[in-house]
Amino acid sequence: MIADLSDKLTILIAAKVDSDDRKTNLKITLDYINHHFNVPIILSEQDTSPQLDKICNERGVQYVFYQTDNFFNRQRGVNICANLAQTPVVAHYDADILLKPKQLKTAVKIILDQKANVVYPYNGHFYDVPKLFHSQIIDTKSLDCVDISQCQLFNSHSVGGVVLFNRKMYWKNGGANENFKGLGYEDSEIFERFKILGTKFGRVPGPLYHLTHKRVDTSYDHNPHIIQNRDECLRIQSLSPVELNKEISNWYWVR
């Protein structure tokens, strides 16, 4: 049965195509979400010309194109989407991530029940799913076919992939920090920033499944700005709540 979260949750995806894998994985992700949920999805693409508009239009995804030949600014992308969202809960959602439906429903309920304002809909275990399982996921729209013993555990304490926010708290605490360039450290920064500001976090049992892909331009291990990103994360982490709130008040992207 499709779960109707249309008035509760908006999924925010920032994307840039750097390989065919990115398009294929996005299709798998969107089809999986739409199979299990009635939920608004907003995707912002950054590139010199659109590549994902047809994929989104065919799947009822709200599409925003941001023309640039600059680095991929994922944080700007999710903020663009968050500015369009109307639901009480929003989710940063990478374009190649799958979760068992119960995990996402539980995470939304935790926020709506005011038990937490930021929820990771998995237990911190971030698994990379090899391509041998992808076709089965496409056919079944289920993760039961995945043998987790054949997946690589990328991280056992991850704060990336998917994270849900109380939308009002998201903006109060600064949204996504657009000072980051490319990928790397931005997930840790938002976790540390919200923690400093006294946000209550939640976790949901169960792992996160990442669809493996070729690692090229938009992967963190190919980011020439990774040191700058690390330093930005450490700088934010060093601030007091008063200093942090003062900084956030000057961020141009905050609503």
Backbone as CSV, one residue per row, in Angstrom:
resi,resn,N_x,N_y,N_z,CA_x,CA_y,CA_z,C_x,C_y,C_z
1,MET,0.845,-1.200,0.000,0.000,0.000,0.000,0.880,1.250,0.000
2,ILE,0.527,2.209,-0.834,1.269,3.461,-0.893,0.934,4.308,0.335
3,ALA,1.963,4.791,1.011,1.772,5.648,2.178,1.639,7.095,1.724
4,ASP,0.586,7.759,2.160,0.352,9.145,1.770,1.007,10.088,2.783
5,LEU,2.137,10.660,2.384,2.839,11.643,3.217,2.821,13.016,2.542
6,SER,1.882,13.215,1.636,1.890,14.400,0.779,1.753,15.710,1.546
7,ASP,1.127,15.676,2.713,0.975,16.895,3.501,1.935,16.928,4.687
8,LYS,2.869,15.993,4.713,3.778,15.883,5.859,5.244,16.078,5.489
9,LEU,5.682,15.478,4.388,7.107,15.405,4.042,7.347,15.850,2.614
10,THR,8.426,16.612,2.402,8.925,16.903,1.059,10.358,16.411,0.959
11,ILE,10.630,15.667,-0.098,11.975,15.149,-0.335,12.734,16.133,-1.223
12,LEU,13.925,16.535,-0.771,14.744,17.532,-1.458,15.994,16.852,-2.018
13,ILE,16.176,16.934,-3.320,17.326,16.304,-3.957,18.092,17.348,-4.763
14,ALA,19.395,17.448,-4.523,20.281,18.269,-5.340,21.135,17.331,-6.178
15,ALA,21.261,17.630,-7.470,21.926,16.677,-8.354,22.758,17.366,-9.423
16,LYS,23.787,16.648,-9.862,24.564,17.013,-11.041,25.029,15.719,-11.690
17,VAL,24.855,15.608,-12.981,25.215,14.383,-13.697,26.693,14.429,-14.066
18,ASP,27.455,13.473,-13.557,28.858,13.369,-13.944,29.184,11.998,-14.548
19,SER,28.169,11.143,-14.657,28.340,9.829,-15.283,26.960,9.251,-15.564
20,ASP,26.914,8.228,-16.421,25.636,7.560,-16.687,25.071,6.911,-15.436
21,ASP,25.956,6.482,-14.531,25.493,5.879,-13.278,24.574,6.819,-12.514
22,ARG,24.873,8.111,-12.556,24.072,9.074,-11.798,22.628,9.091,-12.299
23,LYS,22.450,9.070,-13.616,21.103,9.053,-14.170,20.379,7.757,-13.829
24,THR,21.076,6.641,-14.009,20.463,5.336,-13.733,20.040,5.233,-12.280
25,ASN,20.925,5.637,-11.369,20.613,5.532,-9.946,19.493,6.473,-9.537
26,LEU,19.445,7.647,-10.151,18.360,8.575,-9.843,17.018,7.972,-10.252
27,LYS,16.961,7.343,-11.411,15.715,6.697,-11.850,15.285,5.622,-10.852
28,ILE,16.244,4.810,-10.405,15.925,3.752,-9.431,15.378,4.373,-8.152
29,THR,16.038,5.419,-7.681,15.636,6.068,-6.430,14.242,6.682,-6.541
30,LEU,13.998,7.442,-7.606,12.697,8.089,-7.762,11.575,7.067,-7.939
31,ASP,11.831,6.017,-8.727,10.803,4.996,-8.942,10.505,4.239,-7.649
32,TYR,11.522,4.010,-6.866,11.336,3.320,-5.579,10.499,4.194,-4.635
33,ILE,10.849,5.460,-4.522,10.099,6.359,-3.640,8.643,6.451,-4.091
34,ASN,8.434,6.653,-5.392,7.066,6.801,-5.901,6.252,5.513,-5.786
35,HIS,6.928,4.381,-5.769,6.219,3.105,-5.596,5.661,2.968,-4.183
36,HIS,6.396,3.498,-3.210,6.016,3.305,-1.804,5.306,4.495,-1.176
37,PHE,5.461,5.689,-1.778,4.948,6.889,-1.126,4.256,7.826,-2.111
38,ASN,3.229,8.499,-1.616,2.703,9.686,-2.267,3.312,10.859,-1.517
39,VAL,4.342,11.434,-2.104,5.104,12.458,-1.398,5.675,13.429,-2.427
40,PRO,5.637,14.733,-2.158,6.264,15.673,-3.094,7.785,15.524,-3.089
41,ILE,8.341,15.526,-4.286,9.792,15.471,-4.469,10.193,16.698,-5.274
42,ILE,11.175,17.423,-4.790,11.709,18.576,-5.510,13.175,18.306,-5.804
43,LEU,13.555,18.411,-7.064,14.945,18.181,-7.456,15.507,19.415,-8.129
44,SER,16.668,19.847,-7.675,17.373,20.945,-8.338,18.629,20.384,-9.000
45,GLU,18.784,20.719,-10.274,19.960,20.278,-11.026,20.870,21.471,-11.291
46,GLN,22.178,21.251,-11.144,23.168,22.279,-11.441,24.035,21.794,-12.598
47,ASP,24.096,22.591,-13.672,24.908,22.207,-14.832,24.864,23.349,-15.835
48,THR,25.534,23.161,-16.967,25.497,24.168,-18.020,24.242,24.029,-18.875
49,SER,23.648,22.828,-18.905,22.388,22.600,-19.617,21.640,21.470,-18.932
50,PRO,20.301,21.444,-19.023,19.523,20.428,-18.308,19.772,19.019,-18.847
51,GLN,19.884,18.063,-17.916,20.002,16.663,-18.276,18.966,15.787,-17.570
52,LEU,18.346,16.329,-16.521,17.453,15.521,-15.698,15.989,15.952,-15.797
53,ASP,15.692,16.919,-16.655,14.329,17.435,-16.728,13.340,16.365,-17.186
54,LYS,13.711,15.574,-18.183,12.795,14.550,-18.683,12.545,13.475,-17.633
55,ILE,13.605,13.029,-16.969,13.475,12.010,-15.921,12.511,12.492,-14.846
56,CYS,12.646,13.756,-14.451,11.783,14.306,-13.402,10.348,14.475,-13.890
57,ASN,10.180,15.023,-15.079,8.830,15.260,-15.598,8.039,13.961,-15.751
58,GLU,8.714,12.901,-16.177,8.048,11.612,-16.348,7.596,11.012,-15.024
59,ARG,8.191,11.464,-13.923,7.911,10.880,-12.612,7.202,11.849,-11.670
60,GLY,6.721,12.947,-12.190,5.968,13.889,-11.369,6.797,14.626,-10.340
61,VAL,8.086,14.759,-10.622,9.001,15.431,-9.696,9.115,16.903,-10.080
62,GLN,8.966,17.785,-9.104,9.153,19.212,-9.365,10.622,19.470,-9.655
63,TYR,10.895,20.087,-10.791,12.269,20.219,-11.279,12.660,21.693,-11.347
64,VAL,13.860,21.988,-10.836,14.408,23.347,-10.884,15.810,23.251,-11.479
65,PHE,16.077,24.054,-12.493,17.409,24.048,-13.108,18.168,25.295,-12.701
66,TYR,19.403,25.086,-12.242,20.286,26.180,-11.825,21.500,26.141,-12.742
67,GLN,21.562,27.085,-13.674,22.628,27.056,-14.669,23.936,27.579,-14.092
68,THR,24.974,26.762,-14.187,26.290,27.144,-13.698,27.330,26.221,-14.294
69,ASP,28.514,26.749,-14.502,29.644,25.905,-14.894,30.652,25.836,-13.749
70,ASN,30.183,26.228,-12.567,31.021,26.232,-11.368,30.956,24.869,-10.691
71,PHE,31.601,24.731,-9.549,31.564,23.516,-8.754,30.131,23.171,-8.355
72,PHE,29.898,21.902,-8.047,28.585,21.455,-7.585,28.391,21.898,-6.143
73,ASN,27.427,22.778,-5.926,27.130,23.257,-4.582,25.851,22.560,-4.110
74,ARG,26.042,21.388,-3.519,24.882,20.605,-3.063,24.048,21.389,-2.065
75,GLN,24.707,22.145,-1.203,23.986,22.872,-0.167,23.082,23.943,-0.763
76,ARG,23.554,24.608,-1.801,22.684,25.563,-2.480,21.499,24.841,-3.112
77,GLY,21.776,23.681,-3.668,20.722,22.910,-4.317,19.602,22.526,-3.369
78,VAL,19.948,22.024,-2.184,18.889,21.623,-1.256,18.168,22.836,-0.675
79,ASN,18.872,23.955,-0.528,18.190,25.169,-0.068,17.196,25.689,-1.102
80,ILE,17.566,25.614,-2.379,16.636,26.000,-3.443,15.353,25.180,-3.327
81,CYS,15.520,23.890,-3.112,14.354,23.006,-2.963,13.578,23.315,-1.687
82,ALA,14.294,23.525,-0.595,13.638,23.776,0.691,12.823,25.060,0.660
83,ASN,13.247,26.034,-0.123,12.494,27.282,-0.257,11.140,27.067,-0.919
84,LEU,11.013,25.987,-1.680,9.761,25.688,-2.369,8.858,24.752,-1.565
85,ALA,9.401,24.124,-0.542,8.645,23.135,0.227,7.597,23.804,1.113
86,GLN,6.476,23.111,1.306,5.384,23.618,2.132,5.057,22.709,3.308
87,THR,5.592,21.521,3.341,5.257,20.549,4.379,6.029,20.823,5.670
88,PRO,5.543,20.309,6.797,6.234,20.564,8.067,7.577,19.852,8.199
89,VAL,7.782,18.813,7.399,9.040,18.052,7.439,9.667,18.072,6.052
90,VAL,10.992,18.280,6.009,11.732,18.202,4.749,12.901,17.242,4.938
91,ALA,13.334,16.654,3.842,14.426,15.680,3.911,15.501,15.998,2.890
92,HIS,16.745,16.198,3.366,17.880,16.134,2.457,17.986,14.677,2.016
93,TYR,17.980,14.450,0.718,17.915,13.077,0.224,18.855,12.940,-0.967
94,ASP,19.948,12.188,-0.792,20.880,11.988,-1.896,20.206,11.205,-3.020
95,ALA,20.688,11.404,-4.234,20.019,10.878,-5.426,20.231,9.393,-5.652
96,ASP,20.898,8.725,-4.723,21.219,7.307,-4.916,21.033,6.495,-3.631
97,ILE,20.016,6.869,-2.854,19.796,6.268,-1.542,18.425,5.598,-1.465
98,LEU,18.390,4.425,-0.831,17.142,3.714,-0.595,17.046,3.323,0.873
99,LEU,15.828,3.308,1.375,15.528,2.898,2.747,14.280,2.026,2.730
100,LYS,14.139,1.167,3.705,12.879,0.441,3.829,11.792,1.440,4.220
101,PRO,10.616,1.341,3.613,9.572,2.356,3.805,9.252,2.651,5.264
102,LYS,9.245,1.634,6.102,8.911,1.839,7.511,9.857,2.820,8.174
103,GLN,11.122,2.819,7.758,12.110,3.707,8.369,11.772,5.171,8.107
104,LEU,11.381,5.473,6.879,11.044,6.854,6.542,9.757,7.281,7.244
105,LYS,8.772,6.421,7.272,7.509,6.745,7.946,7.737,6.983,9.438
106,THR,8.582,6.169,10.043,8.876,6.330,11.468,9.576,7.651,11.740
107,ALA,10.513,8.017,10.875,11.256,9.263,11.052,10.332,10.474,10.968
108,VAL,9.413,10.460,10.014,8.452,11.561,9.892,7.596,11.672,11.148
109,LYS,7.143,10.546,11.657,6.289,10.540,12.841,7.024,11.104,14.062
110,ILE,8.303,10.781,14.191,9.097,11.287,15.320,9.103,12.814,15.327
111,ILE,9.265,13.403,14.148,9.283,14.867,14.064,7.893,15.445,14.294
112,LEU,6.887,14.854,13.684,5.524,15.368,13.865,5.052,15.233,15.309
113,ASP,5.537,14.210,16.005,5.203,14.021,17.421,6.060,14.883,18.340
114,GLN,6.928,15.697,17.746,7.792,16.638,18.464,8.748,15.941,19.425
115,LYS,9.162,14.746,19.062,10.148,14.021,19.867,11.574,14.352,19.449
116,ALA,11.726,14.921,18.265,13.022,15.379,17.757,12.760,16.332,16.605
117,ASN,13.747,17.170,16.310,13.630,18.100,15.190,14.523,17.724,14.011
118,VAL,15.469,16.816,14.250,16.306,16.267,13.189,16.351,14.761,13.389
119,VAL,16.046,14.004,12.341,16.022,12.549,12.471,16.761,11.907,11.298
120,TYR,17.656,10.997,11.652,18.308,10.145,10.654,17.489,8.862,10.568
121,PRO,16.913,8.568,9.388,15.989,7.433,9.298,16.697,6.090,9.130
122,TYR,17.825,5.957,9.804,18.591,4.705,9.809,19.520,4.725,11.014
123,ASN,20.162,3.605,11.250,20.929,3.437,12.498,22.387,3.890,12.411
124,GLY,22.740,4.562,11.333,24.114,5.014,11.134,24.910,4.135,10.198
125,HIS,24.399,2.914,9.918,25.108,1.990,9.034,24.793,2.318,7.574
126,PHE,25.822,2.719,6.849,25.711,3.197,5.468,26.375,2.158,4.566
127,TYR,25.551,1.379,3.854,26.053,0.284,3.023,26.045,0.661,1.545
128,ASP,27.119,0.284,0.844,27.205,0.465,-0.597,26.723,-0.810,-1.281
129,VAL,25.660,-0.678,-2.088,25.022,-1.838,-2.710,25.602,-2.052,-4.108
130,PRO,26.251,-3.200,-4.360,26.851,-3.448,-5.686,25.800,-3.592,-6.772
131,LYS,26.237,-3.425,-8.012,25.304,-3.397,-9.144,24.583,-4.725,-9.370
132,LEU,25.121,-5.807,-8.860,24.471,-7.108,-9.073,23.068,-7.152,-8.472
133,PHE,22.765,-6.237,-7.528,21.436,-6.195,-6.911,20.517,-5.142,-7.541
134,HIS,21.061,-4.256,-8.356,20.280,-3.118,-8.831,19.091,-3.543,-9.686
135,SER,19.292,-4.501,-10.577,18.194,-4.915,-11.454,17.066,-5.565,-10.659
136,GLN,17.411,-6.274,-9.591,16.377,-6.883,-8.748,15.584,-5.821,-8.001
137,ILE,16.272,-4.770,-7.572,15.570,-3.665,-6.913,14.621,-2.990,-7.901
138,ILE,15.071,-2.811,-9.134,14.228,-2.210,-10.172,12.963,-3.051,-10.383
139,ASP,13.139,-4.362,-10.441,12.016,-5.260,-10.727,11.039,-5.380,-9.561
140,THR,11.564,-5.424,-8.341,10.728,-5.726,-7.179,10.323,-4.501,-6.370
141,LYS,11.061,-3.396,-6.548,10.867,-2.198,-5.707,10.960,-2.567,-4.226
142,SER,11.861,-3.514,-3.942,12.058,-3.991,-2.574,13.547,-4.139,-2.309
143,LEU,13.921,-4.006,-1.028,15.310,-4.200,-0.617,15.537,-5.591,-0.036
144,ASP,14.498,-6.425,-0.026,14.634,-7.775,0.523,15.602,-8.628,-0.290
145,CYS,15.826,-8.245,-1.552,16.729,-9.014,-2.412,18.201,-8.743,-2.115
146,VAL,18.492,-7.708,-1.354,19.873,-7.306,-1.111,20.478,-8.145,0.011
147,ASP,21.570,-8.835,-0.306,22.337,-9.588,0.684,23.358,-8.636,1.281
148,ILE,23.079,-8.163,2.483,23.905,-7.111,3.077,25.338,-7.578,3.343
149,SER,25.539,-8.902,3.416,26.896,-9.420,3.606,27.760,-9.205,2.368
150,GLN,27.118,-8.915,1.229,27.857,-8.653,0.000,27.984,-7.155,-0.289
151,CYS,27.549,-6.336,0.667,27.639,-4.881,0.533,28.790,-4.361,1.398
152,GLN,29.437,-3.320,0.917,30.519,-2.716,1.694,29.949,-1.719,2.695
153,LEU,30.368,-1.836,3.955,29.960,-0.879,4.977,30.861,0.346,4.870
154,PHE,30.322,1.421,4.310,31.086,2.652,4.155,31.297,3.368,5.487
155,ASN,30.270,3.318,6.346,30.322,4.085,7.593,29.345,3.468,8.579
156,SER,29.773,3.296,9.816,28.882,2.739,10.837,28.260,3.825,11.715
157,HIS,28.669,5.082,11.519,28.108,6.205,12.282,27.811,7.374,11.348
158,SER,27.198,7.084,10.226,26.971,8.094,9.193,25.926,9.128,9.615
159,VAL,26.148,10.367,9.161,25.141,11.424,9.311,24.803,12.008,7.933
160,GLY,25.006,11.182,6.894,24.722,11.626,5.532,23.682,10.744,4.865
161,GLY,23.511,10.960,3.567,22.586,10.139,2.791,21.169,10.646,2.816
162,VAL,20.534,10.556,3.969,19.182,11.077,4.183,19.095,11.635,5.594
163,VAL,18.564,12.835,5.719,18.306,13.398,7.044,17.040,14.239,6.968
164,LEU,16.159,14.058,7.947,14.878,14.769,7.991,14.931,15.888,9.016
165,PHE,14.267,17.002,8.673,14.254,18.182,9.530,12.827,18.685,9.736
166,ASN,12.562,19.184,10.922,11.439,20.087,11.105,11.743,21.319,10.251
167,ARG,10.871,21.653,9.297,11.193,22.700,8.318,11.443,24.058,8.972
168,LYS,10.648,24.403,9.969,10.855,25.691,10.635,12.192,25.727,11.358
169,MET,12.562,24.615,12.006,13.846,24.543,12.697,15.004,24.557,11.702
170,TYR,14.776,23.955,10.551,15.795,23.942,9.500,16.246,25.359,9.168
171,TRP,15.277,26.238,8.934,15.624,27.611,8.583,16.099,28.410,9.798
172,LYS,15.523,28.163,10.937,15.963,28.868,12.152,17.438,28.628,12.420
173,ASN,17.897,27.413,12.140,19.292,27.050,12.412,20.197,27.205,11.199
174,GLY,19.711,27.874,10.159,20.605,28.265,9.078,20.480,27.502,7.781
175,GLY,19.602,26.483,7.735,19.496,25.693,6.515,20.803,24.986,6.198
176,ALA,21.054,24.777,4.915,22.302,24.148,4.493,23.352,25.231,4.250
177,ASN,24.546,25.015,4.746,25.629,25.999,4.678,26.193,26.044,3.258
178,GLU,25.925,27.127,2.538,26.325,27.234,1.143,27.788,27.630,0.961
179,ASN,28.527,27.756,2.052,29.952,28.045,1.946,30.763,26.830,1.509
180,PHE,30.135,25.660,1.491,30.836,24.454,1.063,30.921,24.401,-0.459
181,LYS,32.031,23.828,-0.941,32.237,23.650,-2.372,32.346,22.161,-2.666
182,GLY,31.511,21.682,-3.584,31.520,20.254,-3.861,31.034,19.464,-2.666
183,LEU,31.401,18.194,-2.629,30.955,17.302,-1.554,32.099,16.988,-0.601
184,GLY,31.732,16.868,0.676,32.696,16.540,1.704,32.559,17.453,2.897
185,TYR,32.254,16.882,4.055,32.156,17.558,5.352,30.846,18.321,5.560
186,GLU,30.031,18.495,4.513,28.810,19.283,4.699,27.804,18.576,5.604
187,ASP,27.753,17.251,5.551,26.834,16.527,6.434,27.284,16.611,7.889
188,SER,28.592,16.512,8.101,29.127,16.640,9.470,28.900,18.037,10.009
189,GLU,29.046,19.051,9.153,28.864,20.433,9.600,27.446,20.696,10.072
190,ILE,26.456,20.220,9.314,25.075,20.507,9.709,24.718,19.760,10.990
191,PHE,25.282,18.570,11.165,25.081,17.839,12.415,25.686,18.612,13.583
192,GLU,26.937,19.063,13.432,27.606,19.784,14.519,26.915,21.109,14.815
193,ARG,26.491,21.810,13.778,25.834,23.119,13.962,24.526,22.982,14.723
194,PHE,23.702,22.034,14.308,22.427,21.848,14.995,22.636,21.347,16.425
195,LYS,23.681,20.561,16.632,23.980,20.087,17.989,24.364,21.253,18.893
196,ILE,25.210,22.149,18.395,25.608,23.317,19.174,24.391,24.151,19.561
197,LEU,23.413,24.218,18.663,22.225,25.039,18.905,21.151,24.318,19.719
198,GLY,21.503,23.155,20.252,20.620,22.472,21.191,19.510,21.662,20.568
199,THR,19.672,21.290,19.308,18.641,20.520,18.606,18.569,19.096,19.143
200,LYS,17.365,18.579,19.248,17.176,17.194,19.652,17.173,16.309,18.410
201,PHE,18.029,15.265,18.435,18.180,14.358,17.301,17.483,13.031,17.570
202,GLY,17.140,12.355,16.473,16.582,11.020,16.573,17.230,10.090,15.563
203,ARG,17.151,8.788,15.862,17.618,7.744,14.952,16.519,6.701,14.819
204,VAL,16.520,6.005,13.682,15.547,4.952,13.415,16.305,3.657,13.149
205,PRO,15.849,2.527,13.667,16.529,1.254,13.400,16.545,0.906,11.915
206,GLY,17.581,0.177,11.521,17.699,-0.276,10.141,18.798,0.450,9.398
207,PRO,19.392,-0.180,8.379,20.491,0.427,7.637,20.028,1.335,6.501
208,LEU,20.993,2.016,5.926,20.786,2.816,4.729,21.487,2.121,3.574
209,TYR,20.850,2.126,2.394,21.384,1.459,1.211,21.773,2.505,0.158
210,HIS,23.040,2.494,-0.235,23.556,3.423,-1.232,23.848,2.653,-2.515
211,LEU,23.287,3.118,-3.620,23.501,2.465,-4.914,24.890,2.836,-5.434
212,THR,25.743,1.858,-5.562,27.113,2.147,-5.969,27.145,2.824,-7.333
213,HIS,28.186,3.603,-7.570,28.319,4.326,-8.838,29.783,4.645,-9.093
214,LYS,30.057,4.975,-10.325,31.390,5.441,-10.702,31.675,6.730,-9.947
215,ARG,32.871,6.840,-9.392,33.211,8.006,-8.581,34.054,8.952,-9.411
216,VAL,33.412,10.061,-9.814,34.094,11.061,-10.634,33.889,12.450,-10.052
217,ASP,33.556,13.429,-10.877,33.654,14.842,-10.480,32.925,15.214,-9.202
218,THR,31.711,14.700,-8.980,30.924,15.171,-7.833,31.122,14.311,-6.583
219,SER,32.053,13.404,-6.594,32.339,12.597,-5.405,33.349,13.320,-4.523
220,TYR,33.220,13.117,-3.224,34.073,13.852,-2.288,35.553,13.565,-2.500
221,ASP,35.882,12.338,-2.952,37.291,11.989,-3.122,37.893,12.553,-4.401
222,HIS,37.101,13.309,-5.165,37.617,14.017,-6.333,37.439,15.528,-6.171
223,ASN,37.188,15.978,-4.958,36.893,17.386,-4.725,38.174,18.167,-4.410
224,PRO,38.580,19.108,-5.272,39.795,19.883,-5.006,39.633,20.871,-3.853
225,HIS,38.387,21.054,-3.381,38.110,22.006,-2.296,37.939,21.302,-0.950
226,ILE,38.332,20.048,-0.848,38.032,19.261,0.350,38.667,19.846,1.611
227,ILE,39.873,20.408,1.502,40.529,21.002,2.673,39.774,22.241,3.129
228,GLN,39.345,23.049,2.182,38.537,24.225,2.520,37.255,23.799,3.230
229,ASN,36.636,22.733,2.744,35.414,22.236,3.382,35.684,21.749,4.796
230,ARG,36.779,21.029,4.969,37.131,20.558,6.312,37.319,21.735,7.265
231,ASP,38.002,22.763,6.794,38.264,23.928,7.645,36.967,24.667,7.992
232,GLU,36.022,24.720,7.046,34.736,25.352,7.330,33.978,24.570,8.396
233,CYS,34.020,23.252,8.302,33.358,22.418,9.308,33.968,22.640,10.686
234,LEU,35.295,22.663,10.755,35.973,22.869,12.034,35.707,24.271,12.584
235,ARG,35.630,25.249,11.702,35.355,26.621,12.145,33.970,26.719,12.776
236,ILE,32.974,26.167,12.108,31.611,26.180,12.648,31.564,25.442,13.979
237,GLN,32.252,24.322,14.047,32.246,23.490,15.249,32.856,24.226,16.444
238,SER,33.724,25.205,16.186,34.409,25.923,17.263,33.582,27.062,17.846
239,LEU,32.448,27.390,17.222,31.663,28.546,17.647,30.752,28.205,18.831
240,SER,30.506,29.199,19.648,29.525,29.065,20.723,28.131,29.259,20.149
241,PRO,27.087,28.895,20.892,25.728,29.142,20.393,25.464,30.602,20.047
242,VAL,25.967,31.523,20.868,25.764,32.952,20.598,26.475,33.355,19.315
243,GLU,27.724,32.916,19.164,28.492,33.238,17.960,27.846,32.630,16.714
244,LEU,27.350,31.429,16.867,26.748,30.732,15.740,25.458,31.410,15.293
245,ASN,24.621,31.784,16.246,23.385,32.484,15.886,23.676,33.827,15.212
246,LYS,24.723,34.506,15.651,25.114,35.764,15.020,25.553,35.523,13.588
247,GLU,26.319,34.471,13.381,26.774,34.134,12.028,25.594,33.804,11.126
248,ILE,24.692,32.972,11.627,23.529,32.562,10.825,22.683,33.775,10.417
249,SER,22.604,34.761,11.293,21.802,35.958,10.987,22.352,36.722,9.785
250,ASN,23.623,36.459,9.422,24.237,37.138,8.280,24.310,36.263,7.030
251,TRP,23.824,35.020,7.100,23.841,34.149,5.919,22.757,34.589,4.947
252,TYR,23.151,34.916,3.732,22.234,35.509,2.763,21.131,34.559,2.327
253,TRP,21.367,33.255,2.444,20.376,32.310,1.943,19.282,31.970,2.956
254,VAL,19.429,32.403,4.182,18.453,32.070,5.224,17.195,32.883,5.007
255,ARG,16.063,32.221,5.035,14.779,32.867,4.781,14.424,33.837,5.895
